[in-house]
Every structure is written in C-alpha cells, then in structure tokens.
Amino acid sequence: MSKKKGIHFEVSERKVLLRILDLVMVYLGVYCLSLNFDFVYIEVSKDNSVALILLGVYVSIFATIFELYDLQKASRLDTTFQNVVITASIVVLFYLLTPVLSPFLPLERMQIVYLYLTIIVSILLWRFLYINLIETPRFYKRVLLVGEISNIDGLINALDTKDPNYKIIGFINSEVSSDESVKFKGRREFDSKDFLNVIEKEKISEILVASFNTEAIISEVYHDLMLLLERGFKIRDYTQVYEELLQKVPVQFVGKDFYKHFPFSRSNENKLYIFFQRAFDVVFSSIGLLIGLLISPIILIGNLLGNKGPLFYTQERVGRNGKPFEIIKLRTMIVNAEKDGMKWAIKNDARITAFGMFLRRSRLDEIPQFYNVLKGDMSIIGPRPERPFFVNELARIIPFYETRHIIKPGLTGWAQVSTRYGSTVDDSLTKLQYDLYYIKHRSIFLDLSIAIKTLSTILYYRGQ
C-alpha cells in the first residue's frame, strides 16, 4: 500500500495561515502604495517600526472580533467581503485616534483613504485565493470512519457542519451486524475485507475510530488497524477529534471511563492564574459598574417608557461547589412573569418587554452582575449560573451536569460565545459540552479568546 496521501491543512494551520497572510498582505499593500502613489503617511521603514507594529496589532485584534478567522465564514466570499470592510473601517479609525503611536495626520487627507482601500484590497486579494485554492477539494482531509453501524448517522452529523475541509468519505462497520437491513444512505459503506484497498483508492489521510465497545471490533478490522498503525498511518479516536474540531467535550459518548475525558486544566489549581484572574475580575467589574452608572439615565428612561415596573430584580442561582447565591440583573420581563410557574425563556418570548429585548440583545441587562463579580460570587469568565430548580432537573437527565460547578460561574463563557441561548434539554447538553471544554482547557489565551468573542456577540447583537 502506498503511503502517499493528499495535502491538507489542519484547523489550527488554516487559522495561523489566515492570520499571517492577512498581515503580510497588509504590509505588502502599504509598501506598494508608497512606491506608486507618493504615499508618505506610513512608510515601511525601520524608523516606522512602532507605527507598523501598531497597524498589525489593530488588524489582528479587529479581524478576530469581526470573525475573519471563523473558518466557516472565511470559506464564503460574501461574508468575507463584509467582515473585511468592517475590519478595515475600525482599524483605520483606531489608527487615527492614536497619533502618539501612529503617524500624525497627513496634510493630504486622501492618504487616509488610500490606506483604507489598500487594507481592504490587499486582504481581499489573499482571501479570494484562499477560498479558490485552500478551500477546494484538493486540500480536503479525506477521512474514513470505523465504528458500529447503529451510531454512524449521529457520529457523522456531529462533525459534518464544523469544518468545511474535513470530509468523511465513508465508513466501515467494526462489528458483526445481526441486522442485514440496516443501511446508512448519507455516506458510502465499504466492506471490511477491502479496508486496505479503500485507504489507497480513496486517498484517505486519516482513520477515525468511533467504536464504543472496542471488544466488539471484528478481528479482520482490528488486524488492519494494527497494520496501519505499524506503518505510521494516522488513526485517531472519535472523541479526540470531536473535542478538537467542535471545541466541546462529547459527554454523550463518555461512559464509565469518564476520568479519561476530564483531565481538568492545571489552571484550576494554578495560584498565579487564579490571582491574575481575580485581579482582572476586580478591575473589569469596577470599570463595568462605572460604565453602567454613566449610562443609567438612558436605562432609567427606557425602563420608564418600555419596561414599566422595577428596574432591578434578584434571583437565586447555583454557584461554585453548588453553593446558592443571589444574582442581580436588570429586569427584562413583565412583572410577575412566572406567576404560572418557572420555565425557560424562549425565542420571541411574549414575557420579554420591548425595552427588555434591547437590554438582552445588547447584554446591558448583565451590568448589575459586575457587583456579584466584585463580591466573589462570580467571575467575568466561566459557566453561566443556573437556577436551582433547573439544575436539579437537568442533573437528573444529563450526565456530569453538576461538574460545571467546580469553578465559579461567569458573566460570559465559552458556551455563551459558541452557541445560542439554551431553552431545551438538548440546548443545555450542548452548553454543558462547551462549559466542560472551558474547565478542561481554561487558560489566559482561552479567556482572551472568550473576551474577544463576547465583543463580537455584543457588536453583532446576538443576545436573547
């Protein structure tokens, strides 16, 4: 069997490639601009190193906020064009507002327009090449799934929508099927006897093993897997790939060996990380409360006109180690919204007032919770605190649900920036998967990523 496999880029490789080439193209564009248009606002030279670095920092930060490195969005030209224009607009605006580090405003104001257009054109040229080259089938990762036929549908669907370059070509049944009528039409089923031939013929670059009962793997499939492993072929476990691609822990596939899936982050016990996190909480929540105080007249008027009744309300939530505390929020629902009993908020919930919807979408209703952060009941980043009633209900249905309480709940979190508002048990399961991923991988870099994605959520008005 030939060892030659197709060329492909991993998710992390494509994100790094996008970031690096965005910066390279911007700098190249600025350099070409200075050669052909007598552009002097920012010259590519050693003397301008601070100004050039600042430009690169702004491009990187705002490109992240406006989702230029979301691989699904980066694969579509229309979305990419929109995000590039917004990013360039904010980059130039911030660049003009920091004249101490960036160059002073040029006498010829058209040079600013030249810079703006250059950033847009240079990034779009590279992104056009990316979409028409890297995002084509020649760079797809071609994957063969090995698992029980009864689980194939759910396994493939879980991975199918996340990474456009990750293509599951087909599958091989890893167990002896007792029901010959069971068929899956979504992907090709290959005969286990043709395992090695399929690898070569279909140019498979990775095998994904998704067998939840390894003892049930038939001997011929096991033998071929061992042979491929000895030849250095890439064989990976399904749960590992699921967590890597979807960035959430697949609790629905975790059984009695759960301890293998939850080697929680060292940051949970790292004294230095905990100190800096608490310092960040105190500083950021103080700033948040100050901002809330400054905009309070607008909120008071809005509440008076479109949300008649008390401005604040308190509610019991479950905190770290299951300890309850009182959360403070701006009221967004009608008075006595739960007179008929407790229930989740849903899309277009009739109980949410007009002004309350604005507060939710803009996340302004969360401002009073900065007080909970200052008190130490919450952190800025962590799993969202849930009400005791719902915690008790969900803990009975969803395995490992109360594991999310091993750290402080947060004002924002990985689940909040990665998925929609949870209003069903299935939504709560998805949120738990993201929460456990955060607990397992939490670090300064992940916290920074959540903070930036939270800004995207606010700017794109995605609250509910």
C-alpha positions as CSV (number, residue, x, y, z in Angstrom):
1,M,0.0,0.0,0.0
2,S,1.3,3.4,-1.0
3,K,2.0,5.9,1.9
4,K,1.3,8.9,-0.3
5,K,-1.6,10.9,0.9
6,G,-3.3,14.1,-0.2
7,I,-2.2,17.5,1.1
8,H,-4.4,19.1,3.7
9,F,-4.4,21.8,6.3
10,E,-5.4,21.3,9.9
11,V,-7.9,23.8,11.5
12,S,-5.1,25.4,13.6
13,E,-2.8,25.6,10.5
14,R,-5.5,27.3,8.4
15,K,-6.2,29.9,11.2
16,V,-2.5,30.6,11.5
17,L,-2.2,30.8,7.7
18,L,-5.0,33.3,7.6
19,R,-3.6,35.5,10.3
20,I,0.0,35.5,8.9
21,L,-1.0,36.2,5.3
22,D,-3.5,38.9,6.3
23,L,-0.6,40.8,7.9
24,V,1.8,40.0,5.1
25,M,-0.7,41.3,2.5
26,V,-1.4,44.5,4.5
27,Y,2.3,45.3,4.9
28,L,2.9,44.4,1.2
29,G,0.0,46.6,0.2
30,V,1.3,49.6,2.2
31,Y,4.7,49.1,0.7
32,C,3.4,49.0,-2.9
33,L,1.2,52.1,-2.1
34,S,4.3,54.1,-1.1
35,L,6.1,53.0,-4.3
36,N,3.4,54.0,-6.7
37,F,1.2,56.8,-5.2
38,D,3.7,59.0,-3.3
39,F,2.2,57.7,-0.1
40,V,4.0,59.1,3.0
41,Y,1.5,58.6,5.8
42,I,3.1,55.4,6.9
43,E,6.3,54.3,5.2
44,V,7.7,50.8,5.5
45,S,11.0,51.5,7.2
46,K,12.9,50.8,10.4
47,D,12.0,54.3,11.8
48,N,8.3,53.5,11.5
49,S,8.5,50.1,13.3
50,V,6.2,51.2,16.2
51,A,3.6,52.5,13.8
52,L,3.8,49.4,11.6
53,I,3.5,47.0,14.6
54,L,0.5,49.0,15.9
55,L,-1.2,48.6,12.5
56,G,-0.6,44.9,12.6
57,V,-1.9,44.6,16.1
58,Y,-5.1,46.5,15.2
59,V,-5.6,44.3,12.1
60,S,-5.2,41.1,14.2
61,I,-7.5,42.3,17.0
62,F,-10.3,43.6,14.9
63,A,-10.1,40.9,12.4
64,T,-10.7,38.4,15.2
65,I,-13.6,40.5,16.7
66,F,-15.3,40.7,13.3
67,E,-14.8,37.0,12.7
68,L,-12.4,36.9,9.8
69,Y,-10.8,33.8,11.4
70,D,-14.1,31.9,11.7
71,L,-13.3,29.1,9.1
72,Q,-16.9,28.7,8.1
73,K,-17.4,32.4,7.4
74,A,-13.9,32.6,5.8
75,S,-15.0,30.0,3.2
76,R,-17.7,32.3,1.8
77,L,-16.7,35.4,-0.2
78,D,-19.8,37.5,0.6
79,T,-19.3,37.1,4.3
80,T,-15.6,37.7,4.0
81,F,-16.1,40.9,2.0
82,Q,-18.5,42.3,4.6
83,N,-16.2,41.4,7.5
84,V,-13.1,42.8,5.7
85,V,-14.8,46.2,5.1
86,I,-15.9,46.5,8.7
87,T,-12.5,45.4,10.0
88,A,-10.6,47.9,7.8
89,S,-13.0,50.7,8.8
90,I,-12.4,50.2,12.5
91,V,-8.7,49.7,12.1
92,V,-8.3,53.0,10.3
93,L,-10.5,54.8,12.8
94,F,-8.5,53.5,15.8
95,Y,-5.2,54.2,13.9
96,L,-6.2,57.8,13.5
97,L,-7.2,58.1,17.2
98,T,-3.8,57.0,18.5
99,P,-1.5,59.7,17.0
100,V,1.1,59.2,19.8
101,L,2.0,55.7,18.5
102,S,0.7,56.0,14.9
103,P,1.9,58.7,12.5
104,F,0.5,62.2,12.7
105,L,-2.3,63.0,10.3
106,P,-1.0,63.8,6.8
107,L,-1.7,67.2,5.3
108,E,-3.3,65.4,2.3
109,R,-6.3,63.7,3.8
110,M,-6.7,61.4,0.7
111,Q,-3.8,59.4,2.0
112,I,-6.0,58.1,4.7
113,V,-8.5,56.9,2.1
114,Y,-5.6,55.3,0.2
115,L,-4.6,53.4,3.4
116,Y,-8.2,52.3,4.0
117,L,-8.7,51.0,0.4
118,T,-5.3,49.3,0.5
119,I,-6.2,47.3,3.6
120,I,-9.4,46.2,2.0
121,V,-8.0,45.3,-1.4
122,S,-4.8,43.5,0.0
123,I,-6.8,41.3,2.4
124,L,-9.5,40.5,-0.2
125,L,-6.9,39.5,-2.8
126,W,-5.4,36.9,-0.4
127,R,-8.9,35.8,0.8
128,F,-10.0,35.3,-2.8
129,L,-7.0,33.0,-3.4
130,Y,-7.7,31.2,-0.1
131,I,-11.3,30.4,-1.0
132,N,-10.5,29.3,-4.5
133,L,-7.3,27.3,-3.6
134,I,-7.2,26.1,0.0
135,E,-11.0,25.6,0.3
136,T,-11.1,23.4,-2.8
137,P,-11.4,19.5,-2.7
138,R,-7.7,19.1,-3.4
139,F,-6.9,20.2,0.1
140,Y,-9.8,18.4,1.9
141,K,-8.8,16.0,4.6
142,R,-10.4,12.7,3.5
143,V,-11.4,10.6,6.4
144,L,-12.6,7.0,6.8
145,L,-14.9,6.3,9.8
146,V,-14.7,2.9,11.6
147,G,-17.5,2.2,14.0
148,E,-20.8,0.5,14.9
149,I,-23.3,1.0,12.1
150,S,-26.1,1.9,14.5
151,N,-24.1,5.0,15.6
152,I,-22.9,6.2,12.1
153,D,-25.6,8.7,11.5
154,G,-25.1,10.7,14.7
155,L,-21.4,10.5,14.5
156,I,-21.1,11.9,11.0
157,N,-23.7,14.6,11.5
158,A,-21.9,15.9,14.7
159,L,-18.7,16.6,12.7
160,D,-20.2,17.5,9.3
161,T,-21.0,21.1,9.8
162,K,-18.0,22.4,11.7
163,D,-15.0,22.2,9.3
164,P,-15.7,22.5,5.6
165,N,-12.4,20.8,4.8
166,Y,-13.0,17.8,7.0
167,K,-14.7,15.2,4.7
168,I,-15.9,11.8,6.0
169,I,-15.8,9.8,2.7
170,G,-17.4,6.7,4.1
171,F,-17.4,4.1,6.9
172,I,-16.6,0.6,7.7
173,N,-18.7,-1.4,10.1
174,S,-16.5,-2.5,13.0
175,E,-18.8,-5.1,14.4
176,V,-20.7,-8.2,13.2
177,S,-24.1,-6.9,12.0
178,S,-27.0,-9.0,13.2
179,D,-29.5,-7.0,11.0
180,E,-28.6,-7.0,7.3
181,S,-31.4,-4.5,6.6
182,V,-29.6,-1.7,8.4
183,K,-28.2,0.8,5.9
184,F,-27.0,4.4,6.1
185,K,-27.5,6.4,3.0
186,G,-25.5,9.5,4.0
187,R,-22.1,8.0,3.2
188,R,-20.7,5.0,1.4
189,E,-20.3,1.8,3.4
190,F,-17.1,-0.1,2.5
191,D,-16.7,-3.8,3.1
192,S,-14.3,-4.6,5.9
193,K,-12.5,-7.0,3.6
194,D,-11.5,-4.1,1.4
195,F,-10.1,-1.9,4.2
196,L,-6.6,-1.5,3.0
197,N,-7.6,-1.1,-0.7
198,V,-10.1,1.6,0.3
199,I,-7.3,3.6,2.0
200,E,-5.3,3.7,-1.2
201,K,-8.1,4.0,-3.7
202,E,-10.0,6.8,-1.9
203,K,-6.8,8.7,-0.9
204,I,-7.7,8.5,2.8
205,S,-5.5,10.6,5.0
206,E,-7.0,9.7,8.4
207,I,-8.9,6.9,10.1
208,L,-11.5,7.9,12.7
209,V,-12.3,5.0,15.2
210,A,-15.7,5.5,16.9
211,S,-16.3,2.2,18.5
212,F,-17.9,2.4,21.9
213,N,-17.2,-1.2,22.6
214,T,-13.7,-2.0,21.5
215,E,-14.1,-5.6,22.4
216,A,-16.7,-5.9,19.7
217,I,-14.4,-4.9,16.9
218,I,-14.2,-7.8,14.5
219,S,-10.8,-9.4,14.2
220,E,-10.1,-8.5,10.5
221,V,-10.8,-4.8,11.1
222,Y,-8.6,-4.9,14.3
223,H,-5.8,-6.6,12.4
224,D,-5.9,-4.0,9.6
225,L,-5.9,-1.1,12.1
226,M,-2.8,-2.6,13.8
227,L,-1.1,-3.0,10.4
228,L,-1.9,0.6,9.5
229,L,-0.7,1.8,12.9
230,E,2.6,0.0,12.5
231,R,3.1,1.7,9.1
232,G,2.7,5.1,10.7
233,F,-0.8,5.8,9.3
234,K,-2.8,8.4,11.2
235,I,-5.5,6.8,13.4
236,R,-7.5,8.9,15.9
237,D,-10.2,8.4,18.4
238,Y,-13.6,9.9,17.7
239,T,-13.9,11.8,21.0
240,Q,-10.5,13.3,20.5
241,V,-11.4,14.7,17.1
242,Y,-14.8,15.8,18.3
243,E,-13.3,17.8,21.0
244,E,-10.6,19.3,18.8
245,L,-12.9,20.3,15.9
246,L,-16.0,21.3,17.8
247,Q,-14.2,22.6,20.9
248,K,-16.6,20.9,23.3
249,V,-16.4,17.7,25.4
250,P,-18.6,14.9,24.0
251,V,-20.3,13.9,27.2
252,Q,-22.9,11.8,25.4
253,F,-20.1,9.4,24.3
254,V,-18.5,9.2,27.7
255,G,-19.1,6.1,29.8
256,K,-17.5,4.6,32.9
257,D,-14.1,5.7,31.8
258,F,-15.2,9.3,32.2
259,Y,-12.0,10.1,34.2
260,K,-10.0,9.8,31.0
261,H,-12.0,12.6,29.4
262,F,-11.8,15.1,32.2
263,P,-8.1,15.8,33.0
264,F,-9.1,19.3,34.1
265,S,-6.8,22.2,33.4
266,R,-3.9,22.9,35.6
267,S,-5.1,26.5,35.7
268,N,-7.9,25.4,38.1
269,E,-5.2,25.0,40.8
270,N,-2.5,27.4,39.5
271,K,-2.2,30.1,42.2
272,L,-0.7,32.7,39.7
273,Y,-3.5,32.2,37.2
274,I,-6.2,32.4,39.9
275,F,-4.5,35.6,41.3
276,F,-4.5,37.3,37.9
277,Q,-8.0,36.1,37.1
278,R,-9.3,37.7,40.3
279,A,-7.3,40.9,39.7
280,F,-8.9,41.0,36.2
281,D,-12.3,40.4,37.7
282,V,-12.0,43.3,40.2
283,V,-10.6,45.8,37.6
284,F,-13.0,44.9,34.8
285,S,-16.1,44.7,37.1
286,S,-15.2,48.1,38.6
287,I,-15.0,49.6,35.1
288,G,-18.2,47.8,34.1
289,L,-20.1,49.3,37.1
290,L,-18.7,52.8,36.3
291,I,-20.0,52.5,32.7
292,G,-23.3,51.3,34.0
293,L,-23.5,54.3,36.2
294,L,-22.8,56.6,33.3
295,I,-25.5,55.1,31.1
296,S,-28.0,54.7,33.9
297,P,-30.1,57.8,32.9
298,I,-30.7,56.3,29.4
299,I,-31.6,52.9,31.0
300,L,-34.0,54.6,33.5
301,I,-35.8,56.5,30.7
302,G,-36.0,53.3,28.6
303,N,-37.3,51.3,31.6
304,L,-39.9,54.0,32.3
305,L,-41.2,54.1,28.7
306,G,-40.9,50.5,27.6
307,N,-40.5,48.3,30.6
308,K,-42.8,49.7,33.3
309,G,-42.0,48.4,36.8
310,P,-39.0,47.8,39.0
311,L,-35.6,48.3,37.2
312,F,-33.7,45.5,39.1
313,Y,-34.6,42.0,40.1
314,T,-32.8,39.3,42.1
315,Q,-32.8,35.6,41.6
316,E,-31.2,32.6,43.3
317,R,-28.6,30.9,41.2
318,V,-26.2,28.0,41.9
319,G,-22.5,29.0,42.3
320,R,-19.2,27.2,42.8
321,N,-19.5,23.8,44.5
322,G,-23.3,24.0,44.4
323,K,-23.5,27.0,46.8
324,P,-26.5,29.2,46.0
325,F,-26.2,33.0,45.8
326,E,-28.4,35.9,44.7
327,I,-27.8,37.3,41.2
328,I,-28.7,40.9,40.3
329,K,-30.0,41.7,36.8
330,L,-31.9,44.5,35.0
331,R,-35.5,43.3,34.6
332,T,-36.3,42.4,31.0
333,M,-39.6,40.6,31.5
334,I,-43.1,41.8,32.6
335,V,-43.8,42.0,36.3
336,N,-44.8,38.5,37.7
337,A,-43.6,36.8,34.6
338,E,-43.5,33.4,36.4
339,K,-46.9,33.5,38.1
340,D,-47.8,30.3,36.2
341,G,-44.5,28.6,37.2
342,M,-40.9,28.6,36.2
343,K,-39.9,28.0,32.6
344,W,-37.0,28.8,30.2
345,A,-37.1,31.9,28.2
346,I,-37.7,31.1,24.5
347,K,-37.2,32.9,21.2
348,N,-39.8,35.7,20.8
349,D,-40.9,35.1,24.4
350,A,-44.1,37.1,25.0
351,R,-43.0,37.8,28.6
352,I,-40.0,39.9,27.4
353,T,-40.8,43.6,27.1
354,A,-39.7,45.7,24.1
355,F,-37.0,47.5,26.1
356,G,-36.2,44.2,27.8
357,M,-35.4,42.7,24.4
358,F,-33.0,45.6,23.7
359,L,-31.3,45.0,27.1
360,R,-30.9,41.3,26.4
361,R,-29.6,41.7,22.8
362,S,-27.1,44.3,23.9
363,R,-26.2,42.4,27.1
364,L,-26.8,45.6,29.1
365,D,-29.1,43.6,31.4
366,E,-25.9,41.8,32.7
367,I,-24.3,45.0,34.0
368,P,-25.5,44.7,37.7
369,Q,-23.8,41.3,37.8
370,F,-20.5,43.1,38.0
371,Y,-21.5,43.6,41.6
372,N,-21.7,39.8,42.0
373,V,-18.2,39.6,40.4
374,L,-16.8,42.1,42.9
375,K,-18.4,40.2,45.8
376,G,-16.7,37.0,44.6
377,D,-19.8,35.0,43.8
378,M,-19.0,35.1,40.1
379,S,-16.1,35.6,37.8
380,I,-16.1,37.5,34.5
381,I,-15.5,34.3,32.6
382,G,-17.0,30.9,33.5
383,P,-20.1,28.7,33.0
384,R,-23.3,30.8,33.3
385,P,-25.0,30.3,36.7
386,E,-28.3,28.4,36.5
387,R,-31.3,28.4,38.8
388,P,-31.6,25.6,41.4
389,F,-34.8,24.3,40.0
390,F,-33.3,23.8,36.5
391,V,-30.1,22.4,37.9
392,N,-31.9,19.7,39.8
393,E,-34.0,18.8,36.7
394,L,-31.0,18.8,34.3
395,A,-28.7,16.9,36.7
396,R,-31.2,14.0,36.7
397,I,-31.2,13.9,32.8
398,I,-27.8,14.9,31.7
399,P,-24.7,13.1,32.9
400,F,-21.9,15.1,34.6
401,Y,-24.1,18.2,34.6
402,E,-23.1,19.3,38.1
403,T,-19.4,19.1,37.1
404,R,-19.7,22.6,35.7
405,H,-20.0,23.9,39.3
406,I,-16.3,23.1,40.2
407,I,-15.3,26.6,39.2
408,K,-17.0,30.0,39.7
409,P,-19.9,30.8,37.3
410,G,-19.2,33.6,34.9
411,L,-20.7,36.7,33.3
412,T,-19.7,35.3,30.0
413,G,-18.3,32.0,29.0
414,W,-17.2,29.6,26.2
415,A,-20.8,28.3,25.9
416,Q,-22.2,31.8,25.6
417,V,-19.9,32.8,22.7
418,S,-20.1,29.4,21.0
419,T,-23.8,28.6,20.9
420,R,-27.3,30.1,21.2
421,Y,-29.3,30.7,24.4
422,G,-30.4,27.3,25.9
423,S,-34.1,26.8,26.1
424,T,-34.4,23.0,26.0
425,V,-32.6,19.9,27.5
426,D,-30.7,19.4,24.2
427,D,-29.5,23.0,24.3
428,S,-28.4,22.5,27.9
429,L,-26.5,19.4,26.9
430,T,-24.7,21.5,24.2
431,K,-23.9,24.2,26.7
432,L,-22.5,21.7,29.2
433,Q,-20.2,20.3,26.5
434,Y,-18.8,23.8,25.9
435,D,-18.6,24.5,29.7
436,L,-16.6,21.3,30.3
437,Y,-14.3,22.2,27.4
438,Y,-13.6,25.5,29.1
439,I,-13.0,23.9,32.5
440,K,-10.7,21.3,30.9
441,H,-8.7,23.8,28.8
442,R,-9.1,27.1,30.7
443,S,-6.1,29.4,30.3
444,I,-5.2,33.0,29.8
445,F,-5.3,32.5,26.0
446,L,-8.8,30.9,26.1
447,D,-10.0,33.6,28.4
448,L,-8.7,36.2,26.0
449,S,-10.5,34.4,23.1
450,I,-13.8,34.4,25.0
451,A,-13.4,38.2,25.8
452,I,-12.9,39.0,22.1
453,K,-15.8,36.7,21.0
454,T,-18.0,38.4,23.6
455,L,-17.3,41.7,21.9
456,S,-18.4,40.1,18.6
457,T,-21.6,38.8,20.3
458,I,-22.4,42.3,21.5
459,L,-21.5,44.1,18.3
460,Y,-23.5,41.7,16.2
461,Y,-26.4,42.0,18.6
462,R,-26.7,38.2,19.2
463,G,-28.1,38.1,22.7
464,Q,-31.5,36.7,23.5
